[in-house]
Amino acid sequence: MLFINSNIASSHIEASEIKNYIGQIVKVHGVVHKIREMSGFAFVILRTKQSMFQCVYSEEFSNFKLSEMKENMGVVVSGKAVHDERSRTGAELRLYDFEIVSMSVEEPPVVINNKEMACSLETLLDYRPITLRNARERAIFKLQAGICKGVRAFLDENNFTEIHSPKIVYSGAEGGANIFSLDYFGKQAFLAQSPQFYKQITVGVFERVYEIAPVFRAEKHDTSRHINEYTSIDFEMGFIESFYDICNMETKMLAYTFEFLKNNYAEEISLLKANIPVITEIPSIKFLKAKELISKTYNREITDLEDFEPEEEKLLCKIIKKQTNCDFVFVTHYKSSKRPFYAMDSKDNHNITESFDLLFRGMEITTGGQRINDYNMQVEKMKKRGMNVEEFGDFLMAHKYGLPPHGGLGLGLERLTGKLLDFQNIRLSTMFPRDINRLTP
């Protein structure tokens, strides 16, 4: 019987650690990203899991022919670590020898070792398993992973419990036609539009909960703003006094996350030229007042009193930026007819809700608000909307036996990432997009 000793360290060191081994012979593993032949020597750029790392080949000290090493080859290289102030890691490796651990059997269909991918969006996505290896493309999703790490760190520090809700459900949280149905062993089931029901149920257990997970919307949009599967950052919190408690928590979460990115992802921020904002507070404006402000400022006729047109989101953010120098704005008190059945109506006006959207640089990235926690109030609103209350028995069970005043939000990870990077298409900030035309790779 073989036992694995977890105390045995790997003989390979990280590229970022080489500066600690100046003058020593070390081994580093990675992929040969690019070979740049110079006069009498060559630079070999290794792609490691953390960053690109520069090695130097020379016939003076290398014990192999440069022609033996190929781009896209997986290798373990050995050599002497030397100090180099010009290197981002503060060191480079003089190559003595290398071992091949994987080979490319043919030339890649696209060039991935330039600074940027010089191809169309379709080509970029069609060859995603390859194009993600480009340094800039890879940095996008390293930064996106950093957003999730920052959010988790903040919510964990603020006593939220991470949950994992099912994505195959009996009924849709948002209702409507934009829901994917599937055959579940002879029964009709759906892909979850959001974890809303489960967040509310578990608020009665943990008081504060969050989830970072995929959600599915069967919207037949073919725009630069929409995809049919995206990652939602959701949280829900109990014993709130108003939905402004949710807004305040999101403000703090975003401020914390952006500082986390600056402190831990400086290399990716620099490579991507990401414009990371500084947040102290975020202004808010009621929906109808926002509509009137846009109409007055830009001499536009108001045609939709329930929601914003995409152009109106951009115009409102321009106004707020000019007035406050803030890239964000909370828009509050949307009409009840626009919001889901679980949204709390305002006490003074049952036609509007205690809800909000957060706009960032011209696009809505968050929807949230206070939920109905009273059983009778929730049942009454469902009946007014012609809903079959019996279909929501499990959801209403939490209300029947007592739920604290609560609310929460859902934030689109891909939209947030895209706006930080000034992308014009959400697919650029989605690792493997799913839309009405794309189901692969």
C-alpha positions as CSV (number, residue, x, y, z in Angstrom):
1,M,0.0,0.0,0.0
2,L,1.3,3.5,-1.0
3,F,0.9,6.4,1.5
4,I,1.3,9.9,0.3
5,N,3.4,12.2,2.5
6,S,1.9,15.7,2.3
7,N,5.0,17.1,4.1
8,I,7.3,16.5,1.1
9,A,7.8,19.8,-0.7
10,S,7.9,20.0,-4.5
11,S,11.4,20.4,-6.0
12,H,10.1,23.2,-8.3
13,I,10.0,26.7,-7.1
14,E,7.6,29.5,-8.1
15,A,8.8,32.0,-10.6
16,S,8.0,34.8,-8.1
17,E,10.3,33.2,-5.6
18,I,13.4,33.1,-7.8
19,K,14.7,36.4,-6.4
20,N,15.2,34.6,-3.1
21,Y,17.6,32.1,-4.7
22,I,20.1,34.4,-6.4
23,G,23.3,32.5,-7.2
24,Q,21.6,29.1,-6.7
25,I,20.7,26.4,-9.2
26,V,16.9,26.0,-9.3
27,K,14.1,24.3,-11.2
28,V,11.0,26.0,-12.5
29,H,8.1,24.5,-14.5
30,G,5.9,26.2,-17.1
31,V,5.1,26.5,-20.7
32,V,7.4,28.0,-23.3
33,H,5.3,31.0,-24.2
34,K,7.7,32.8,-26.5
35,I,11.3,32.4,-27.8
36,R,13.0,35.7,-28.8
37,E,16.3,35.0,-30.6
38,M,18.9,37.8,-30.3
39,S,22.5,38.1,-31.5
40,G,24.3,35.2,-29.7
41,F,21.6,34.5,-27.2
42,A,17.9,34.2,-26.8
43,F,15.1,35.1,-24.3
44,V,12.8,32.3,-23.4
45,I,9.6,33.4,-21.8
46,L,7.9,30.9,-19.6
47,R,4.2,31.0,-18.8
48,T,3.8,29.9,-15.2
49,K,0.6,29.8,-13.2
50,Q,1.3,33.2,-11.6
51,S,3.0,35.2,-14.3
52,M,5.3,35.3,-17.3
53,F,9.0,34.7,-16.4
54,Q,12.1,35.4,-18.4
55,C,14.9,32.9,-18.9
56,V,18.1,33.4,-20.9
57,Y,19.6,30.9,-23.3
58,S,23.2,31.1,-24.4
59,E,25.6,28.6,-26.0
60,E,28.1,29.7,-23.3
61,F,26.2,28.1,-20.4
62,S,23.2,26.2,-21.9
63,N,23.7,22.4,-22.3
64,F,21.2,22.0,-25.2
65,K,20.5,23.5,-28.6
66,L,17.9,26.2,-28.8
67,S,16.2,24.4,-31.7
68,E,15.3,21.6,-29.2
69,M,13.0,23.9,-27.4
70,K,9.6,24.9,-29.0
71,E,6.9,27.3,-28.1
72,N,3.9,25.8,-26.4
73,M,6.0,23.0,-25.0
74,G,5.5,22.1,-21.3
75,V,8.9,22.0,-19.6
76,V,10.8,21.9,-16.3
77,V,13.8,24.1,-16.7
78,S,16.9,24.2,-14.5
79,G,19.4,27.0,-14.3
80,K,21.1,29.7,-12.2
81,A,19.1,32.5,-10.7
82,V,20.6,35.9,-11.3
83,H,19.6,39.3,-10.3
84,D,18.0,41.6,-12.9
85,E,16.4,44.9,-11.9
86,R,14.6,45.1,-15.3
87,S,12.6,42.0,-14.6
88,R,9.2,42.3,-12.9
89,T,10.3,39.5,-10.5
90,G,13.7,41.0,-9.8
91,A,15.5,38.0,-11.3
92,E,15.9,35.9,-14.4
93,L,17.1,32.3,-15.0
94,R,20.2,31.3,-17.0
95,L,19.1,28.1,-18.6
96,Y,21.3,25.1,-18.1
97,D,19.0,22.3,-19.1
98,F,15.3,21.4,-19.5
99,E,13.0,18.4,-19.5
100,I,10.0,18.1,-21.8
101,V,6.8,17.2,-20.0
102,S,4.2,18.0,-22.8
103,M,4.2,18.8,-26.5
104,S,2.1,20.7,-29.0
105,V,1.3,18.4,-31.9
106,E,0.6,21.2,-34.3
107,E,0.8,25.0,-34.6
108,P,-1.9,26.9,-32.8
109,P,-4.6,28.3,-35.1
110,V,-4.1,31.8,-33.6
111,V,-1.1,33.7,-32.3
112,I,-1.3,33.9,-28.5
113,N,2.2,35.2,-27.5
114,N,1.7,38.8,-28.6
115,K,0.5,41.5,-26.1
116,E,-3.0,41.3,-27.3
117,M,-5.1,39.0,-29.4
118,A,-5.3,40.5,-32.9
119,C,-8.5,38.7,-34.0
120,S,-12.2,39.1,-34.1
121,L,-14.5,38.4,-31.2
122,E,-15.8,35.3,-32.9
123,T,-12.3,33.9,-33.4
124,L,-11.4,34.8,-29.8
125,L,-14.3,32.8,-28.5
126,D,-14.2,30.0,-31.0
127,Y,-10.6,29.2,-29.9
128,R,-11.1,30.0,-26.3
129,P,-9.1,27.0,-25.0
130,I,-6.1,28.5,-26.8
131,T,-6.8,32.3,-26.6
132,L,-7.1,32.2,-22.8
133,R,-3.4,31.5,-22.8
134,N,-2.6,35.0,-24.1
135,A,-1.2,37.1,-21.2
136,R,-3.8,39.8,-21.5
137,E,-6.8,37.4,-21.8
138,R,-5.5,35.4,-18.9
139,A,-5.1,38.6,-16.8
140,I,-8.8,39.4,-17.3
141,F,-9.9,36.3,-15.5
142,K,-7.2,36.5,-12.9
143,L,-8.6,39.9,-12.0
144,Q,-12.1,38.5,-12.1
145,A,-11.0,35.8,-9.6
146,G,-9.6,38.6,-7.5
147,I,-13.0,40.3,-7.4
148,C,-14.5,37.1,-6.0
149,K,-11.7,36.7,-3.5
150,G,-12.2,40.3,-2.3
151,V,-16.0,39.9,-2.1
152,R,-15.6,36.7,-0.1
153,A,-13.1,38.2,2.3
154,F,-15.4,41.1,3.0
155,L,-18.5,39.1,3.5
156,D,-16.7,36.5,5.6
157,E,-15.4,39.3,7.8
158,N,-18.9,40.7,8.1
159,N,-20.3,37.4,9.4
160,F,-22.0,36.2,6.2
161,T,-22.3,32.5,5.7
162,E,-21.6,31.2,2.2
163,I,-24.4,28.9,0.8
164,H,-24.7,26.7,-2.2
165,S,-28.2,26.6,-3.6
166,P,-29.6,24.2,-6.2
167,K,-29.6,25.2,-9.9
168,I,-32.3,22.8,-10.9
169,V,-35.5,24.1,-9.3
170,Y,-39.3,23.5,-9.3
171,S,-40.3,27.1,-10.1
172,G,-38.6,30.3,-11.2
173,A,-37.8,33.0,-8.6
174,E,-38.3,35.8,-11.1
175,G,-41.3,34.3,-13.0
176,G,-42.0,35.3,-16.6
177,A,-41.0,33.5,-19.8
178,N,-37.3,33.9,-19.5
179,I,-36.7,30.6,-17.8
180,F,-35.1,27.4,-19.2
181,S,-37.2,24.3,-18.7
182,L,-35.9,20.7,-18.7
183,D,-37.2,17.2,-18.2
184,Y,-36.3,16.0,-14.7
185,F,-37.0,12.3,-14.7
186,G,-40.4,12.8,-16.2
187,K,-41.2,16.0,-14.3
188,Q,-40.9,19.6,-15.5
189,A,-38.1,21.5,-13.8
190,F,-36.2,24.7,-14.5
191,L,-32.7,26.2,-14.4
192,A,-32.5,28.7,-11.5
193,Q,-32.9,32.4,-12.5
194,S,-31.4,33.4,-9.2
195,P,-30.9,31.9,-5.7
196,Q,-33.5,34.2,-4.3
197,F,-35.8,31.7,-2.6
198,Y,-32.9,30.0,-1.0
199,K,-31.3,33.2,0.2
200,Q,-34.5,34.2,1.9
201,I,-35.0,30.8,3.4
202,T,-31.5,30.7,4.8
203,V,-31.7,34.2,6.2
204,G,-34.0,32.5,8.7
205,V,-31.2,30.2,9.6
206,F,-27.9,32.2,9.4
207,E,-29.2,35.8,9.3
208,R,-26.6,36.8,6.7
209,V,-25.8,34.6,3.6
210,Y,-24.1,34.9,0.3
211,E,-23.5,32.9,-2.8
212,I,-21.3,33.4,-5.9
213,A,-22.7,31.1,-8.6
214,P,-24.2,30.8,-12.1
215,V,-27.8,31.9,-12.9
216,F,-29.7,31.3,-16.1
217,R,-32.0,33.6,-18.1
218,A,-33.7,32.4,-21.3
219,E,-33.8,35.9,-22.7
220,K,-33.6,36.0,-26.5
221,H,-31.4,39.1,-26.5
222,D,-28.5,39.3,-28.9
223,T,-26.8,42.4,-27.5
224,S,-23.4,43.4,-26.1
225,R,-25.0,43.6,-22.6
226,H,-26.7,40.2,-22.3
227,I,-25.7,36.5,-22.0
228,N,-27.9,33.6,-21.0
229,E,-25.7,32.2,-18.2
230,Y,-23.8,34.6,-16.0
231,T,-22.2,34.6,-12.5
232,S,-24.2,36.4,-9.8
233,I,-22.8,37.7,-6.6
234,D,-25.7,37.5,-4.2
235,F,-26.1,38.3,-0.6
236,E,-29.1,38.6,1.8
237,M,-29.1,40.0,5.3
238,G,-31.7,40.0,8.1
239,F,-32.8,42.4,10.7
240,I,-32.5,45.4,8.4
241,E,-34.2,48.7,9.1
242,S,-34.6,49.6,5.4
243,F,-33.2,48.7,2.0
244,Y,-30.6,51.5,2.5
245,D,-28.8,49.0,4.8
246,I,-28.3,46.9,1.7
247,C,-27.0,49.8,-0.3
248,N,-24.6,50.7,2.5
249,M,-23.3,47.1,2.7
250,E,-22.7,47.0,-1.0
251,T,-20.9,50.3,-1.0
252,K,-18.5,49.0,1.7
253,M,-18.1,45.7,-0.1
254,L,-17.1,47.3,-3.4
255,A,-14.8,49.7,-1.7
256,Y,-13.1,46.8,0.1
257,T,-12.9,44.7,-3.0
258,F,-11.3,47.5,-5.1
259,E,-8.6,48.1,-2.5
260,F,-8.1,44.3,-2.4
261,L,-7.5,44.3,-6.1
262,K,-5.0,47.2,-5.9
263,N,-3.1,45.5,-3.2
264,N,-3.0,42.0,-4.7
265,Y,-3.5,42.3,-8.4
266,A,-1.2,45.2,-9.4
267,E,0.4,43.3,-12.3
268,E,-3.0,42.5,-13.9
269,I,-4.3,46.0,-13.3
270,S,-1.3,47.4,-15.0
271,L,-1.4,45.0,-17.9
272,L,-5.1,45.6,-18.5
273,K,-5.0,49.3,-17.8
274,A,-7.9,48.8,-15.4
275,N,-9.5,51.9,-14.0
276,I,-10.2,50.9,-10.4
277,P,-12.3,53.6,-8.7
278,V,-12.0,54.8,-5.2
279,I,-15.3,54.7,-3.3
280,T,-16.2,56.6,-0.1
281,E,-19.9,56.9,-0.7
282,I,-22.4,56.4,-3.6
283,P,-25.2,58.9,-4.4
284,S,-28.7,57.8,-4.8
285,I,-31.7,59.1,-6.7
286,K,-35.3,58.0,-7.0
287,F,-36.3,56.3,-10.3
288,L,-38.9,58.9,-11.3
289,K,-36.6,61.8,-10.4
290,A,-33.8,60.2,-12.4
291,K,-36.1,60.0,-15.4
292,E,-37.1,63.6,-15.1
293,L,-33.4,64.7,-14.7
294,I,-32.4,62.9,-17.8
295,S,-35.3,64.3,-19.7
296,K,-34.6,67.9,-18.6
297,T,-30.8,67.7,-19.1
298,Y,-30.8,66.1,-22.5
299,N,-34.3,67.3,-23.8
300,R,-35.5,63.7,-24.1
301,E,-39.1,62.6,-24.1
302,I,-39.9,60.1,-21.3
303,T,-41.3,57.0,-23.1
304,D,-41.0,54.3,-20.4
305,L,-42.1,55.0,-16.9
306,E,-41.1,51.5,-15.5
307,D,-37.5,51.1,-16.6
308,F,-34.5,52.7,-18.2
309,E,-33.4,52.4,-21.8
310,P,-29.7,51.5,-22.1
311,E,-29.0,55.0,-23.3
312,E,-30.7,56.5,-20.3
313,E,-28.4,54.5,-18.0
314,K,-25.4,56.0,-19.8
315,L,-26.8,59.6,-19.6
316,L,-27.7,59.4,-15.9
317,C,-24.2,58.2,-15.1
318,K,-22.7,61.1,-17.1
319,I,-24.8,63.5,-15.0
320,I,-23.9,61.9,-11.7
321,K,-20.2,61.8,-12.6
322,K,-20.2,65.5,-13.5
323,Q,-22.1,66.4,-10.3
324,T,-20.4,64.2,-7.8
325,N,-17.3,62.7,-9.6
326,C,-18.6,59.2,-8.7
327,D,-18.8,56.4,-11.2
328,F,-21.7,54.8,-9.4
329,V,-25.3,55.8,-8.6
330,F,-28.1,54.0,-6.8
331,V,-31.5,54.3,-8.4
332,T,-34.3,53.6,-5.9
333,H,-38.0,53.1,-5.6
334,Y,-38.9,51.3,-8.9
335,K,-42.5,50.6,-9.6
336,S,-44.1,47.5,-8.1
337,S,-45.2,46.3,-11.5
338,K,-41.5,46.2,-12.6
339,R,-40.3,44.2,-9.5
340,P,-40.8,40.6,-8.5
341,F,-43.6,39.5,-6.2
342,Y,-41.3,39.2,-3.2
343,A,-40.3,42.9,-3.3
344,M,-41.5,45.0,-0.4
345,D,-43.9,47.8,-1.4
346,S,-43.4,51.2,0.1
347,K,-45.7,52.0,3.0
348,D,-46.7,55.4,1.7
349,N,-47.2,54.3,-1.9
350,H,-48.0,50.6,-2.8
351,N,-47.2,51.4,-6.4
352,I,-43.5,51.6,-5.8
353,T,-41.1,49.3,-4.0
354,E,-38.3,49.5,-1.4
355,S,-35.8,48.5,-4.1
356,F,-32.8,49.7,-6.1
357,D,-30.5,49.2,-9.0
358,L,-26.8,50.2,-8.9
359,L,-25.5,51.7,-12.1
360,F,-21.8,51.8,-12.8
361,R,-20.2,53.7,-15.7
362,G,-23.4,53.6,-17.7
363,M,-24.7,50.1,-17.0
364,E,-26.9,48.4,-14.3
365,I,-24.8,45.9,-12.5
366,T,-26.9,45.2,-9.4
367,T,-30.5,44.8,-8.5
368,G,-31.7,44.6,-4.9
369,G,-34.0,45.7,-2.2
370,Q,-36.1,44.8,0.9
371,R,-38.2,41.6,0.7
372,I,-41.6,40.9,2.1
373,N,-41.1,38.9,5.3
374,D,-44.7,38.8,6.5
375,Y,-46.5,35.6,5.5
376,N,-50.0,37.1,5.0
377,M,-48.6,40.1,3.1
378,Q,-46.6,37.9,0.8
379,V,-49.6,35.6,0.1
380,E,-51.8,38.6,-0.6
381,K,-49.4,40.1,-3.1
382,M,-49.1,36.7,-4.9
383,K,-52.8,36.4,-5.2
384,K,-53.1,39.9,-6.6
385,R,-50.7,38.9,-9.3
386,G,-52.8,35.8,-10.1
387,M,-50.1,33.4,-8.8
388,N,-50.8,29.9,-7.6
389,V,-49.8,30.1,-3.9
390,E,-49.7,26.4,-3.5
391,E,-46.8,26.1,-6.0
392,F,-44.6,28.1,-3.6
393,G,-45.3,26.1,-0.4
394,D,-41.6,25.5,0.4
395,F,-40.7,29.2,0.0
396,L,-43.7,30.3,2.0
397,M,-42.9,27.8,4.8
398,A,-40.0,30.1,5.9
399,H,-42.5,33.0,6.1
400,K,-45.2,31.1,7.9
401,Y,-42.8,30.3,10.8
402,G,-41.2,33.7,11.0
403,L,-38.6,35.6,9.0
404,P,-36.8,38.7,10.2
405,P,-37.0,41.9,8.1
406,H,-34.5,41.3,5.4
407,G,-33.2,42.2,2.0
408,G,-30.4,41.6,-0.4
409,L,-29.0,42.0,-3.9
410,G,-27.6,40.3,-7.0
411,L,-24.5,41.7,-8.7
412,G,-23.4,40.6,-12.2
413,L,-19.8,39.6,-12.0
414,E,-19.2,39.8,-15.8
415,R,-20.7,43.2,-16.0
416,L,-18.7,44.5,-13.1
417,T,-15.5,43.1,-14.6
418,G,-16.3,44.5,-18.0
419,K,-16.9,48.0,-16.7
420,L,-13.7,48.0,-14.7
421,L,-11.9,47.2,-18.0
422,D,-13.9,49.5,-20.2
423,F,-15.1,46.6,-22.4
424,Q,-17.9,47.3,-24.8
425,N,-19.1,43.7,-24.9
426,I,-19.9,41.5,-21.9
427,R,-18.5,38.4,-23.8
428,L,-15.0,39.8,-23.4
429,S,-15.3,39.5,-19.6
430,T,-16.9,36.0,-19.8
431,M,-14.6,33.0,-19.9
432,F,-17.0,30.8,-21.9
433,P,-20.0,32.8,-22.9
434,R,-23.4,31.3,-23.4
435,D,-25.8,33.3,-25.6
436,I,-28.6,32.5,-28.1
437,N,-25.9,31.7,-30.7
438,R,-23.2,30.1,-28.7
439,L,-23.1,26.8,-26.8
440,T,-19.4,25.9,-27.3
441,P,-16.6,25.6,-26.4
